[in-house]
Each structure stands twice: as structure tokens, then as C-alpha cells.
Amino acid sequence: MSKSIHSTVMLGSLSISFPEMRRNAKEEAAKIEKDAHASTGTVSATKHLMSGVAQHKEIKDYAAMCRAWWSTVSLPWFDGKGAPRAVNALAITDLKIELGDRKRKYFELVDAFMPLYPVVRAQRQFEMGDLFDEKQFPSPTELRRKFAFNSDWYSLPDSADIRVVEGVDAAELKVIADEAALSEQRRLAHAMEVVAQKLYKAVKSMHTTMATPIGDKGAKFNNTKLENILMVAELIPSLNLTNDPKLKALAAEAKKLATKSPDELREDEVKRKAAAKEAETLASKLASMFTTGDEEEE
């Protein structure tokens, strides 16, 4: 398995920097406490220097959307926020193209905002009165440098690459290599469970709705139920780190399920029951592929 996954798995990272332009207002909070005869630490205050600037918020929202997308198209590998995530190596080319497109869009938004910044800064000086602090507003050049959109790709670390280290005997190196290999297997197993859980969650949601009789609470069927299944199923090739044929087959079943007519599923009780049974069977198959209770938190 070690040799196989080192030819099919790649690690990638996405880092997006967005200057929030928020500053602590400690002095102002302290003055409020003093004037109100309140205890120290009772009041906290923050200056939102770009509050109400639509172009600034648009950049923030787009950055959040890109981070959410990255979590969808990749799988957890190392712990920690911003840590490299895993994908099937065959998906790298398409992901690089998509990342390039998203990076261009990000900086198009940044470039649309930057000419407005000096104007907003001048407005804030008038609006904030004594709260205005010129040092809290970087120059346009400094602010522009704070925006970043970077992606990197790495080969999967291989415990077999551990070399002789001076001062460490062969037995210790073997222990290190064995522990690394075991950790790798655990990470792979967890990642593959996350894939199955993603598809299970979408299919189970459809089953729950289809199993509810028309007219009852929770029976309302939206097209997004099918769209969500299709979206996850189409991601399986890039998320199937081991090229597991069973997962591939289940993804194909999910795609078939997602092609059903939304209008018929809203109005035809017989077809709803049939779809519910089909979704239940598929969900059961997917559930057999994982043991943990919760999908990755995003």
C-alpha cells in the first residue's frame, strides 16, 4: 500500500491573506470604563476601519468561498489549520488551473478596491474624529502587500526515505520509520472515511426527505438535494486517494440517483418511496466504509 499511495497521493496547501483592517481600541475602552466607573476589563472595543466598504467585504467573502472550496476538493492529512491536504495525483492539473483562475479573480477584486482606499481613509478621518489614528492606516503600497493568494504542492513523505542519521543507530531509525508508516496508514484511513462520509451525508439527506410522506413536515424536496449528491459524486475521482473500485462504483450509483426528476419526486408518492429505498440502500453501503461518527469539521 505504501508504494501505491506514494504514486497516487499529492499534498497541497492554500494560503489566502486578507487584511481585515480591524484594530483594538484599548484606550477608548479604558476611557469608557473610567467615565462609567466600571472595573478594568469590563469593556472591549474594536475599530472596524473598512466597515461599510462593499469592495473590501467582497474580497473577504471571495476569500472565504475559496477556502471552503479547497476544503471540499481536498482531504485532511496533517492536523492544524492551513496544513497541507491530500488529493489524488491525477487531479493536480485541473486543480492548478482552478487555483490559477481563483487567484486571478482574487487580485481583480483587490485591484478594484485599492484605488478607493485613499478616499475611504480620508473619509474615516472625518467620520472617526478623535478616534482616528493615522498609524492604524497603512499606506496603499503597504496595504496592497498584505493581500496574498498562494498554493503549493508536495510529494507525500515516504518513511522509506529515512536515511542514516549521525548519532542514531539502525534500530532507532527502524522504529522511527515504522511509526511514520503507521501514521501514514492512519491518515490515509481517516481521509478515505471522510470521502465516504461526504457522499453518505448527501445521500442520507435525500433519503430522509424521500421517506417523509408528501404533506408532512420535512417532506419538501428541493433540487439541491440532487445537486449536492452529484457535486460530491463528481469529486470522488480527485478524492479517491487509493483508487478504491468500491468507492468508484458507489459514486456511479450516486450519480444515477441524482439524475431523477425533481418534479416527479415532489409530486409522485410512489416514485418518492422508490427513491427513498434506493437512497437508503446506497447510504447503507457508504456507512459500511467508515467507523467514525462525524465528518470533517470545516
PASEBA-1860 file (N, C-alpha, C; in nm, 3 decimals):
! residues 298
1> MSKSIHST> 0.082/-0.120/0.000/0.000/0.000/0.000/0.086/0.125/0.000 ~ 0.199/0.123/0.069/0.284/0.240/0.079/0.329/0.287/-0.058 ~ 0.375/0.193/-0.143/0.422/0.229/-0.276/0.308/0.284/-0.359 ~ 0.189/0.223/-0.345/0.075/0.263/-0.423/0.034/0.407/-0.392 ~ 0.018/0.440/-0.265/-0.031/0.574/-0.234/0.073/0.681/-0.264 ~ 0.200/0.647/-0.264/0.301/0.747/-0.296/0.304/0.780/-0.445 ~ 0.234/0.699/-0.523/0.222/0.731/-0.665/0.086/0.792/-0.696 ~ -0.009/0.786/-0.602/-0.143/0.837/-0.629/-0.181/0.958/-0.545
9> VMLGSLSI> -0.107/0.984/-0.436/-0.145/1.092/-0.345/-0.046/1.208/-0.352 ~ -0.101/1.328/-0.359/-0.021/1.450/-0.350/-0.079/1.538/-0.240 ~ 0.006/1.620/-0.181/-0.038/1.713/-0.078/-0.033/1.855/-0.134 ~ -0.133/1.932/-0.101/-0.137/2.070/-0.146/-0.180/2.162/-0.034 ~ -0.140/2.287/-0.042/-0.180/2.385/0.059/-0.229/2.512/-0.010 ~ -0.324/2.577/0.052/-0.377/2.704/0.002/-0.372/2.805/0.115 ~ -0.308/2.918/0.088/-0.295/3.024/0.188/-0.344/3.156/0.127 ~ -0.446/3.214/0.189/-0.502/3.340/0.142/-0.491/3.443/0.254
17> SFPEMRRN> -0.424/3.553/0.227/-0.411/3.660/0.326/-0.505/3.774/0.290 ~ -0.583/3.813/0.390/-0.677/3.923/0.371/-0.669/4.017/0.491 ~ -0.626/4.140/0.472/-0.617/4.235/0.584/-0.756/4.280/0.627 ~ -0.799/4.239/0.745/-0.932/4.270/0.795/-0.950/4.419/0.823 ~ -0.840/4.488/0.853/-0.845/4.629/0.890/-0.931/4.650/1.014 ~ -0.905/4.567/1.114/-0.966/4.583/1.245/-0.856/4.613/1.346 ~ -0.881/4.701/1.438/-0.782/4.738/1.538/-0.847/4.741/1.675 ~ -0.773/4.692/1.775/-0.820/4.702/1.913/-0.825/4.849/1.955
25> AKEEAAKI> -0.928/4.884/2.027/-0.942/5.022/2.077/-0.930/5.020/2.229 ~ -0.812/4.984/2.276/-0.791/4.968/2.420/-0.804/5.100/2.495 ~ -0.745/5.205/2.439/-0.750/5.334/2.507/-0.894/5.385/2.516 ~ -0.967/5.369/2.409/-1.105/5.414/2.408/-1.190/5.333/2.506 ~ -1.166/5.200/2.512/-1.239/5.115/2.606/-1.208/5.154/2.750 ~ -1.080/5.184/2.775/-1.040/5.224/2.910/-1.107/5.354/2.952 ~ -1.121/5.447/2.857/-1.186/5.575/2.887/-1.333/5.555/2.920 ~ -1.399/5.464/2.843/-1.540/5.434/2.870/-1.555/5.376/3.011
33> EKDAHAST> -1.466/5.285/3.047/-1.470/5.224/3.180/-1.450/5.329/3.290 ~ -1.355/5.418/3.265/-1.326/5.522/3.364/-1.445/5.616/3.381 ~ -1.502/5.661/3.269/-1.616/5.753/3.275/-1.737/5.687/3.339 ~ -1.749/5.556/3.321/-1.865/5.484/3.376/-1.836/5.426/3.514 ~ -1.715/5.452/3.566/-1.673/5.397/3.697/-1.685/5.244/3.698 ~ -1.648/5.185/3.584/-1.656/5.040/3.571/-1.519/4.977/3.596 ~ -1.520/4.847/3.629/-1.396/4.775/3.654/-1.317/4.759/3.525 ~ -1.185/4.754/3.537/-1.098/4.734/3.421/-1.128/4.599/3.356
41> GTVSATKH> -1.139/4.599/3.226/-1.168/4.476/3.153/-1.315/4.454/3.128 ~ -1.400/4.545/3.178/-1.544/4.531/3.159/-1.584/4.558/3.015 ~ -1.513/4.652/2.953/-1.548/4.695/2.818/-1.438/4.655/2.719 ~ -1.476/4.604/2.604/-1.382/4.579/2.496/-1.435/4.650/2.372 ~ -1.344/4.702/2.292/-1.386/4.777/2.173/-1.294/4.747/2.056 ~ -1.350/4.751/1.938/-1.274/4.726/1.815/-1.310/4.830/1.711 ~ -1.210/4.881/1.644/-1.233/4.973/1.533/-1.239/4.892/1.403 ~ -1.348/4.904/1.332/-1.362/4.839/1.201/-1.335/4.945/1.096
49> LMSGVAQH> -1.210/4.955/1.054/-1.167/5.068/0.973/-1.226/5.067/0.832 ~ -1.264/4.951/0.781/-1.321/4.942/0.646/-1.469/4.904/0.651 ~ -1.533/4.926/0.765/-1.675/4.893/0.778/-1.758/4.968/0.674 ~ -1.847/4.893/0.607/-1.936/4.954/0.509/-1.876/4.968/0.370 ~ -1.751/4.929/0.352/-1.687/4.938/0.220/-1.715/4.808/0.145 ~ -1.807/4.814/0.050/-1.855/4.692/-0.017/-1.744/4.618/-0.089 ~ -1.653/4.693/-0.151/-1.544/4.629/-0.227/-1.450/4.551/-0.136 ~ -1.428/4.600/-0.016/-1.343/4.531/0.081/-1.410/4.402/0.128
57> KEIKDYAA> -1.540/4.412/0.157/-1.615/4.294/0.200/-1.623/4.189/0.090 ~ -1.630/4.235/-0.036/-1.637/4.140/-0.147/-1.510/4.055/-0.155 ~ -1.396/4.117/-0.128/-1.270/4.040/-0.126/-1.274/3.937/-0.013 ~ -1.320/3.980/0.104/-1.328/3.890/0.220/-1.419/3.772/0.190 ~ -1.535/3.799/0.132/-1.631/3.692/0.103/-1.574/3.595/-0.001 ~ -1.503/3.648/-0.098/-1.445/3.561/-0.201/-1.335/3.473/-0.142 ~ -1.255/3.529/-0.052/-1.151/3.451/0.015/-1.213/3.337/0.094 ~ -1.322/3.367/0.166/-1.391/3.264/0.245/-1.447/3.155/0.153
65> MCRAWWST> -1.500/3.196/0.037/-1.554/3.099/-0.058/-1.443/3.008/-0.112 ~ -1.327/3.066/-0.139/-1.215/2.986/-0.191/-1.165/2.887/-0.086 ~ -1.159/2.929/0.039/-1.116/2.838/0.146/-1.215/2.723/0.160 ~ -1.345/2.754/0.152/-1.448/2.649/0.162/-1.436/2.552/0.044 ~ -1.413/2.607/-0.075/-1.395/2.522/-0.194/-1.276/2.429/-0.176 ~ -1.165/2.480/-0.124/-1.046/2.398/-0.105/-1.072/2.284/-0.008 ~ -1.150/2.311/0.095/-1.184/2.205/0.190/-1.272/2.098/0.126 ~ -1.347/2.139/0.025/-1.436/2.045/-0.044/-1.361/1.955/-0.140
73> VSLPWFDG> -1.263/2.010/-0.211/-1.195/1.934/-0.316/-1.069/1.864/-0.266 ~ -1.039/1.874/-0.137/-0.920/1.808/-0.081/-0.958/1.741/0.050 ~ -0.866/1.661/0.102/-0.894/1.583/0.223/-0.791/1.612/0.332 ~ -0.834/1.601/0.459/-0.740/1.627/0.568/-0.627/1.525/0.569 ~ -0.507/1.573/0.598/-0.393/1.483/0.611/-0.317/1.512/0.739 ~ -0.254/1.629/0.745/-0.190/1.671/0.869/-0.288/1.750/0.954 ~ -0.265/1.753/1.086/-0.350/1.830/1.174/-0.314/1.978/1.167 ~ -0.409/2.061/1.202/-0.381/2.204/1.211/-0.440/2.284/1.097
81> KGAPRAVN> -0.487/2.404/1.130/-0.544/2.494/1.031/-0.437/2.534/0.929 ~ -0.471/2.524/0.803/-0.378/2.563/0.698/-0.277/2.456/0.661 ~ -0.285/2.339/0.726/-0.191/2.230/0.697/-0.217/2.175/0.557 ~ -0.114/2.120/0.490/-0.135/2.060/0.358/-0.243/1.953/0.362 ~ -0.320/1.944/0.253/-0.429/1.847/0.242/-0.403/1.756/0.123 ~ -0.471/1.643/0.120/-0.443/1.540/0.020/-0.544/1.538/-0.094 ~ -0.494/1.504/-0.213/-0.580/1.482/-0.330/-0.518/1.370/-0.413 ~ -0.597/1.312/-0.501/-0.544/1.214/-0.594/-0.455/1.287/-0.694
89> ALAITDLK> -0.338/1.233/-0.719/-0.241/1.299/-0.806/-0.296/1.330/-0.945 ~ -0.392/1.249/-0.991/-0.449/1.270/-1.124/-0.528/1.400/-1.133 ~ -0.565/1.456/-1.016/-0.647/1.578/-1.015/-0.564/1.705/-1.013 ~ -0.431/1.691/-1.002/-0.345/1.808/-0.983/-0.358/1.910/-1.096 ~ -0.356/1.865/-1.220/-0.361/1.959/-1.332/-0.486/2.045/-1.329 ~ -0.602/1.981/-1.311/-0.727/2.057/-1.306/-0.730/2.151/-1.186 ~ -0.680/2.106/-1.072/-0.680/2.190/-0.953/-0.588/2.310/-0.969 ~ -0.475/2.290/-1.033/-0.384/2.402/-1.057/-0.449/2.508/-1.146
97> IELGDRKR> -0.521/2.461/-1.247/-0.591/2.555/-1.336/-0.697/2.632/-1.258 ~ -0.773/2.560/-1.176/-0.878/2.624/-1.097/-0.818/2.723/-0.997 ~ -0.709/2.685/-0.932/-0.644/2.775/-0.838/-0.592/2.900/-0.908 ~ -0.540/2.882/-1.027/-0.492/2.997/-1.103/-0.605/3.093/-1.137 ~ -0.719/3.037/-1.177/-0.835/3.121/-1.208/-0.884/3.195/-1.085 ~ -0.887/3.126/-0.972/-0.934/3.188/-0.848/-0.836/3.296/-0.800 ~ -0.708/3.272/-0.818/-0.609/3.372/-0.779/-0.626/3.499/-0.862 ~ -0.646/3.482/-0.992/-0.667/3.599/-1.078/-0.791/3.676/-1.036
105> KYFELVDA> -0.898/3.605/-1.006/-1.021/3.670/-0.962/-0.998/3.745/-0.830 ~ -0.925/3.684/-0.740/-0.898/3.746/-0.610/-0.828/3.881/-0.629 ~ -0.725/3.882/-0.711/-0.649/4.006/-0.728/-0.721/4.106/-0.818 ~ -0.815/4.060/-0.900/-0.901/4.154/-0.971/-0.985/4.233/-0.872 ~ -1.035/4.163/-0.770/-1.114/4.229/-0.666/-1.026/4.324/-0.584 ~ -0.903/4.279/-0.554/-0.811/4.364/-0.479/-0.780/4.491/-0.559 ~ -0.752/4.475/-0.687/-0.718/4.589/-0.771/-0.836/4.685/-0.789 ~ -0.958/4.634/-0.778/-1.075/4.721/-0.786/-1.092/4.801/-0.657
113> FMPLYPVV> -1.050/4.742/-0.547/-1.063/4.809/-0.416/-0.954/4.912/-0.390 ~ -0.832/4.884/-0.431/-0.719/4.968/-0.392/-0.733/5.116/-0.431 ~ -0.784/5.153/-0.550/-0.799/5.296/-0.581/-0.895/5.368/-0.486 ~ -0.986/5.291/-0.423/-1.082/5.350/-0.332/-1.024/5.373/-0.193 ~ -0.917/5.301/-0.161/-0.864/5.303/-0.024/-0.825/5.443/0.023 ~ -0.748/5.522/-0.055/-0.713/5.656/-0.007/-0.837/5.743/0.020 ~ -0.940/5.725/-0.063/-1.064/5.801/-0.044/-1.132/5.761/0.086 ~ -1.139/5.629/0.110/-1.201/5.579/0.232/-1.123/5.625/0.355
121> RAQRQFEM> -0.991/5.621/0.345/-0.907/5.665/0.457/-0.935/5.811/0.492 ~ -0.949/5.894/0.390/-0.980/6.035/0.413/-1.119/6.051/0.475 ~ -1.214/5.971/0.429/-1.348/5.976/0.486/-1.347/5.935/0.633 ~ -1.269/5.832/0.664/-1.262/5.785/0.802/-1.205/5.892/0.895 ~ -1.111/5.969/0.845/-1.052/6.076/0.927/-1.161/6.176/0.968 ~ -1.252/6.201/0.875/-1.361/6.294/0.904/-1.466/6.228/0.994 ~ -1.499/6.101/0.966/-1.606/6.032/1.037/-1.567/5.992/1.179 ~ -1.442/5.953/1.200/-1.399/5.899/1.329/-1.358/6.006/1.429
129> GDLFDEKQ> -1.337/6.128/1.384/-1.299/6.234/1.476/-1.176/6.200/1.555 ~ -1.186/6.208/1.688/-1.071/6.182/1.775/-1.032/6.034/1.777 ~ -1.118/5.947/1.725/-1.085/5.804/1.721/-0.989/5.772/1.607 ~ -0.974/5.865/1.515/-0.886/5.842/1.400/-0.740/5.841/1.444 ~ -0.668/5.738/1.399/-0.525/5.727/1.427/-0.457/5.692/1.295 ~ -0.384/5.787/1.242/-0.322/5.768/1.111/-0.231/5.646/1.106 ~ -0.169/5.613/1.219/-0.077/5.497/1.222/-0.150/5.366/1.201 ~ -0.280/5.362/1.223/-0.357/5.238/1.204/-0.397/5.216/1.059
137> FPSPTELR> -0.369/5.311/0.974/-0.399/5.300/0.831/-0.268/5.291/0.753 ~ -0.233/5.172/0.704/-0.109/5.160/0.627/-0.118/5.238/0.497 ~ -0.005/5.265/0.437/-0.003/5.331/0.307/-0.064/5.236/0.204 ~ -0.111/5.287/0.091/-0.165/5.199/-0.012/-0.068/5.088/-0.054 ~ 0.059/5.123/-0.065/0.159/5.023/-0.104/0.171/4.914/0.002 ~ 0.175/4.956/0.129/0.185/4.858/0.239/0.061/4.769/0.245 ~ -0.055/4.830/0.227/-0.179/4.751/0.234/-0.185/4.651/0.119 ~ -0.147/4.693/0.000/-0.151/4.602/-0.115/-0.067/4.478/-0.092
145> RKFAFNSD> 0.045/4.494/-0.024/0.134/4.380/0.003/0.072/4.280/0.100 ~ -0.027/4.323/0.175/-0.088/4.235/0.275/-0.185/4.135/0.213 ~ -0.226/4.158/0.090/-0.313/4.063/0.021/-0.225/3.955/-0.045 ~ -0.262/3.830/-0.025/-0.184/3.721/-0.086/-0.275/3.602/-0.115 ~ -0.238/3.527/-0.218/-0.311/3.406/-0.257/-0.207/3.308/-0.309 ~ -0.169/3.211/-0.225/-0.060/3.120/-0.261/-0.102/2.974/-0.246 ~ -0.058/2.893/-0.340/-0.081/2.749/-0.332/0.051/2.677/-0.359 ~ 0.070/2.564/-0.293/0.193/2.486/-0.308/0.157/2.338/-0.312
153> WYSLPDSA> 0.241/2.260/-0.379/0.220/2.116/-0.390/0.344/2.042/-0.340 ~ 0.320/1.928/-0.275/0.428/1.850/-0.217/0.404/1.701/-0.244 ~ 0.512/1.629/-0.259/0.502/1.483/-0.267/0.474/1.430/-0.127 ~ 0.406/1.318/-0.122/0.375/1.258/0.007/0.504/1.207/0.073 ~ 0.532/1.248/0.197/0.652/1.199/0.265/0.652/1.046/0.271 ~ 0.768/0.988/0.247/0.780/0.842/0.244/0.875/0.798/0.354 ~ 0.825/0.713/0.443/0.909/0.665/0.553/1.030/0.588/0.502 ~ 1.021/0.535/0.381/1.134/0.461/0.324/1.251/0.553/0.291
161> DIRVVEGV> 1.226/0.685/0.290/1.332/0.780/0.258/1.417/0.819/0.379 ~ 1.383/0.766/0.496/1.460/0.798/0.615/1.601/0.741/0.600 ~ 1.700/0.828/0.609/1.838/0.790/0.587/1.912/0.771/0.720 ~ 2.034/0.725/0.709/2.118/0.711/0.827/2.146/0.849/0.883 ~ 2.121/0.866/1.011/2.144/0.994/1.079/2.256/0.974/1.180 ~ 2.353/1.062/1.176/2.467/1.051/1.268/2.418/1.054/1.413 ~ 2.464/0.960/1.490/2.427/0.954/1.631/2.301/0.873/1.657 ~ 2.234/0.824/1.551/2.113/0.744/1.567/2.137/0.607/1.506
169> DAAELKVI> 2.123/0.502/1.587/2.156/0.369/1.534/2.042/0.315/1.447 ~ 2.071/0.205/1.381/1.978/0.148/1.284/1.845/0.107/1.349 ~ 1.853/0.056/1.473/1.732/0.012/1.542/1.638/0.129/1.567 ~ 1.695/0.241/1.610/1.613/0.361/1.635/1.551/0.412/1.506 ~ 1.631/0.409/1.398/1.579/0.454/1.269/1.463/0.367/1.222 ~ 1.472/0.237/1.250/1.363/0.147/1.210/1.237/0.180/1.287 ~ 1.252/0.209/1.417/1.137/0.246/1.498/1.071/0.372/1.442 ~ 1.155/0.470/1.408/1.104/0.596/1.352/1.030/0.570/1.220
177> ADEAALSE> 1.093/0.487/1.134/1.032/0.456/1.005/0.900/0.381/1.022 ~ 0.897/0.285/1.115/0.775/0.209/1.139/0.663/0.299/1.192 ~ 0.699/0.391/1.282/0.599/0.483/1.336/0.546/0.575/1.227 ~ 0.635/0.619/1.138/0.594/0.706/1.028/0.500/0.633/0.933 ~ 0.531/0.506/0.906/0.447/0.427/0.817/0.309/0.404/0.878 ~ 0.305/0.378/1.009/0.177/0.357/1.077/0.094/0.485/1.077 ~ 0.160/0.597/1.102/0.091/0.725/1.100/0.033/0.753/0.962 ~ 0.110/0.719/0.861/0.065/0.738/0.722/-0.060/0.657/0.694
185> QRRLAHAM> -0.061/0.532/0.740/-0.177/0.445/0.718/-0.300/0.499/0.789 ~ -0.279/0.553/0.910/-0.391/0.609/0.985/-0.447/0.733/0.915 ~ -0.358/0.818/0.865/-0.402/0.938/0.795/-0.481/0.900/0.669 ~ -0.431/0.800/0.597/-0.499/0.756/0.477/-0.637/0.700/0.509 ~ -0.644/0.618/0.612/-0.771/0.558/0.651/-0.872/0.666/0.689 ~ -0.825/0.766/0.764/-0.915/0.875/0.804/-0.963/0.954/0.683 ~ -0.870/0.985/0.592/-0.905/1.061/0.473/-1.010/0.988/0.390 ~ -0.992/0.857/0.374/-1.086/0.780/0.294/-1.223/0.770/0.363
193> EVVAQKLY> -1.223/0.768/0.495/-1.351/0.769/0.566/-1.423/0.902/0.545 ~ -1.347/1.009/0.544/-1.407/1.141/0.520/-1.475/1.145/0.384 ~ -1.411/1.085/0.283/-1.471/1.081/0.148/-1.606/1.010/0.153 ~ -1.609/0.892/0.214/-1.733/0.815/0.222/-1.839/0.892/0.300 ~ -1.797/0.960/0.404/-1.892/1.037/0.486/-1.952/1.152/0.408 ~ -1.872/1.217/0.325/-1.923/1.329/0.245/-2.038/1.282/0.155 ~ -2.016/1.170/0.086/-2.119/1.119/-0.004/-2.238/1.064/0.076 ~ -2.209/0.997/0.186/-2.314/0.944/0.272/-2.407/1.055/0.321
201> KAVKSMHT> -2.349/1.165/0.364/-2.427/1.276/0.418/-2.525/1.329/0.313 ~ -2.478/1.343/0.189/-2.565/1.395/0.083/-2.677/1.296/0.050 ~ -2.643/1.167/0.043/-2.742/1.064/0.010/-2.842/1.046/0.124 ~ -2.793/1.049/0.247/-2.880/1.031/0.364/-2.980/1.144/0.374 ~ -2.937/1.265/0.341/-3.028/1.380/0.344/-3.143/1.359/0.247 ~ -3.111/1.307/0.128/-3.217/1.281/0.031/-3.311/1.171/0.082 ~ -3.253/1.066/0.141/-3.336/0.957/0.191/-3.434/1.006/0.296 ~ -3.387/1.091/0.387/-3.472/1.142/0.494/-3.593/1.215/0.437
209> TMATPIGD> -3.570/1.295/0.335/-3.680/1.370/0.274/-3.774/1.277/0.197 ~ -3.718/1.186/0.119/-3.799/1.095/0.039/-3.883/1.001/0.125 ~ -3.833/0.969/0.244/-3.905/0.877/0.332/-4.018/0.944/0.407 ~ -4.028/1.076/0.391/-4.134/1.152/0.459/-4.252/1.171/0.363 ~ -4.372/1.127/0.400/-4.488/1.139/0.311/-4.516/1.283/0.269 ~ -4.560/1.301/0.146/-4.594/1.433/0.095/-4.697/1.500/0.186 ~ -4.670/1.622/0.223/-4.761/1.696/0.310/-4.716/1.700/0.454 ~ -4.631/1.604/0.493/-4.580/1.603/0.630/-4.463/1.700/0.643
217> KGAKFNNT> -4.435/1.740/0.766/-4.322/1.828/0.793/-4.192/1.758/0.754 ~ -4.110/1.828/0.677/-3.983/1.771/0.634/-3.990/1.703/0.500 ~ -4.108/1.706/0.436/-4.124/1.638/0.307/-4.087/1.726/0.189 ~ -4.073/1.857/0.211/-4.043/1.947/0.100/-3.911/1.910/0.035 ~ -3.915/1.894/-0.096/-3.797/1.849/-0.170/-3.743/1.961/-0.258 ~ -3.617/1.997/-0.238/-3.552/2.098/-0.319/-3.454/2.032/-0.416 ~ -3.432/2.096/-0.528/-3.338/2.044/-0.628/-3.198/2.027/-0.572 ~ -3.164/2.106/-0.468/-3.030/2.100/-0.411/-2.998/1.962/-0.353
225> KLENILMV> -3.100/1.886/-0.318/-3.076/1.751/-0.267/-3.003/1.668/-0.372 ~ -3.050/1.676/-0.495/-2.987/1.603/-0.605/-2.855/1.668/-0.646 ~ -2.854/1.801/-0.646/-2.733/1.873/-0.685/-2.617/1.843/-0.591 ~ -2.646/1.833/-0.462/-2.541/1.804/-0.364/-2.483/1.665/-0.384 ~ -2.571/1.569/-0.412/-2.522/1.433/-0.437/-2.432/1.431/-0.559 ~ -2.476/1.495/-0.666/-2.398/1.497/-0.790/-2.264/1.567/-0.770 ~ -2.265/1.678/-0.695/-2.141/1.753/-0.672/-2.037/1.666/-0.601 ~ -2.079/1.596/-0.496/-1.985/1.511/-0.422/-1.941/1.393/-0.507
233> AELIPSLN> -2.035/1.332/-0.578/-2.002/1.216/-0.662/-1.899/1.252/-0.767 ~ -1.911/1.371/-0.823/-1.817/1.413/-0.928/-1.679/1.447/-0.871 ~ -1.671/1.468/-0.740/-1.542/1.494/-0.676/-1.467/1.365/-0.641 ~ -1.537/1.253/-0.643/-1.477/1.127/-0.599/-1.346/1.094/-0.671 ~ -1.333/1.113/-0.802/-1.206/1.079/-0.867/-1.085/1.152/-0.806 ~ -1.103/1.278/-0.766/-0.990/1.351/-0.708/-0.973/1.322/-0.560 ~ -1.078/1.269/-0.495/-1.071/1.241/-0.351/-1.043/1.093/-0.321 ~ -1.056/1.008/-0.421/-1.034/0.865/-0.402/-0.884/0.836/-0.404
241> LTNDPKLK> -0.820/0.857/-0.290/-0.674/0.853/-0.282/-0.614/0.718/-0.316 ~ -0.689/0.612/-0.295/-0.638/0.477/-0.322/-0.696/0.418/-0.450 ~ -0.773/0.500/-0.522/-0.843/0.449/-0.641/-0.926/0.326/-0.608 ~ -0.994/0.330/-0.494/-1.076/0.220/-0.446/-1.192/0.194/-0.544 ~ -1.197/0.075/-0.604/-1.304/0.046/-0.701/-1.443/0.047/-0.638 ~ -1.452/0.010/-0.510/-1.583/0.010/-0.443/-1.636/0.152/-0.431 ~ -1.550/0.245/-0.390/-1.592/0.384/-0.379/-1.629/0.440/-0.515 ~ -1.553/0.403/-0.616/-1.582/0.447/-0.752/-1.720/0.399/-0.796
249> ALAAEAKK> -1.751/0.273/-0.764/-1.881/0.216/-0.801/-1.995/0.285/-0.727 ~ -1.973/0.316/-0.599/-2.076/0.384/-0.521/-2.099/0.526/-0.571 ~ -1.994/0.589/-0.618/-2.008/0.723/-0.675/-2.093/0.716/-0.802 ~ -2.074/0.610/-0.880/-2.154/0.592/-1.001/-2.302/0.571/-0.966 ~ -2.328/0.494/-0.859/-2.466/0.475/-0.813/-2.527/0.608/-0.770 ~ -2.445/0.688/-0.702/-2.493/0.818/-0.655/-2.529/0.909/-0.772 ~ -2.447/0.907/-0.876/-2.476/0.988/-0.995/-2.609/0.945/-1.058 ~ -2.632/0.816/-1.062/-2.757/0.765/-1.117/-2.875/0.813/-1.034
257> LATKSPDE> -2.859/0.810/-0.903/-2.964/0.857/-0.812/-2.993/1.005/-0.835 ~ -2.887/1.081/-0.862/-2.900/1.227/-0.878/-2.966/1.266/-1.009 ~ -2.986/1.172/-1.101/-3.047/1.206/-1.230/-3.199/1.197/-1.228 ~ -3.257/1.162/-1.114/-3.402/1.151/-1.105/-3.468/1.287/-1.124 ~ -3.591/1.286/-1.167/-3.665/1.409/-1.194/-3.708/1.475/-1.062 ~ -3.667/1.596/-1.036/-3.707/1.666/-0.912/-3.859/1.684/-0.905 ~ -3.921/1.717/-1.018/-4.066/1.739/-1.018/-4.141/1.612/-0.981 ~ -4.099/1.499/-1.036/-4.164/1.372/-1.003/-4.146/1.339/-0.856
265> LREDEVKR> -4.028/1.366/-0.802/-4.002/1.335/-0.661/-4.080/1.428/-0.568 ~ -4.122/1.543/-0.619/-4.203/1.633/-0.537/-4.350/1.592/-0.536 ~ -4.394/1.528/-0.646/-4.539/1.507/-0.664/-4.583/1.361/-0.662 ~ -4.494/1.268/-0.692/-4.533/1.127/-0.708/-4.488/1.046/-0.586 ~ -4.585/1.006/-0.504/-4.553/0.934/-0.380/-4.487/0.800/-0.408 ~ -4.530/0.733/-0.514/-4.472/0.602/-0.548/-4.324/0.616/-0.583 ~ -4.293/0.715/-0.666/-4.154/0.736/-0.706/-4.070/0.786/-0.589 ~ -4.133/0.859/-0.499/-4.060/0.903/-0.378/-4.019/0.782/-0.293
273> KAAAKEAE> -4.110/0.689/-0.278/-4.080/0.570/-0.198/-3.969/0.487/-0.263 ~ -3.974/0.478/-0.395/-3.870/0.403/-0.467/-3.735/0.472/-0.451 ~ -3.735/0.605/-0.460/-3.611/0.681/-0.444/-3.559/0.671/-0.302 ~ -3.651/0.670/-0.206/-3.612/0.657/-0.066/-3.542/0.523/-0.042 ~ -3.598/0.417/-0.101/-3.538/0.284/-0.085/-3.400/0.280/-0.150 ~ -3.388/0.338/-0.268/-3.261/0.340/-0.339/-3.156/0.418/-0.260 ~ -3.198/0.533/-0.206/-3.105/0.616/-0.128/-3.066/0.546/0.002 ~ -3.162/0.476/0.063/-3.133/0.405/0.187/-3.029/0.295/0.164
281> TLASKLAS> -3.046/0.221/0.056/-2.952/0.113/0.023/-2.811/0.168/-0.002 ~ -2.804/0.277/-0.077/-2.674/0.338/-0.106/-2.611/0.395/0.020 ~ -2.690/0.459/0.103/-2.638/0.514/0.229/-2.582/0.404/0.318 ~ -2.650/0.290/0.319/-2.604/0.177/0.400/-2.468/0.127/0.350 ~ -2.452/0.119/0.220/-2.324/0.076/0.163/-2.212/0.174/0.199 ~ -2.243/0.303/0.193/-2.143/0.404/0.225/-2.108/0.402/0.373 ~ -2.209/0.379/0.457/-2.185/0.376/0.602/-2.090/0.263/0.641 ~ -2.090/0.157/0.561/-2.002/0.043/0.592/-1.855/0.076/0.566
289> MFTTGDEE> -1.830/0.192/0.503/-1.693/0.228/0.469/-1.627/0.319/0.572 ~ -1.702/0.355/0.676/-1.639/0.437/0.779/-1.690/0.396/0.918 ~ -1.608/0.424/1.017/-1.641/0.386/1.155/-1.660/0.507/1.244 ~ -1.600/0.622/1.209/-1.613/0.741/1.292/-1.750/0.802/1.272 ~ -1.793/0.878/1.372/-1.929/0.930/1.369/-1.946/1.060/1.297 ~ -1.843/1.140/1.287/-1.860/1.276/1.234/-1.769/1.301/1.115 ~ -1.826/1.371/1.017/-1.748/1.415/0.903/-1.652/1.524/0.948 ~ -1.552/1.548/0.869/-1.455/1.654/0.897/-1.526/1.785/0.921
297> EE> -1.484/1.858/1.025/-1.538/1.991/1.051/-1.465/2.090/0.962 ~ -1.542/2.174/0.895/-1.481/2.268/0.802/-1.497/2.410/0.853
END
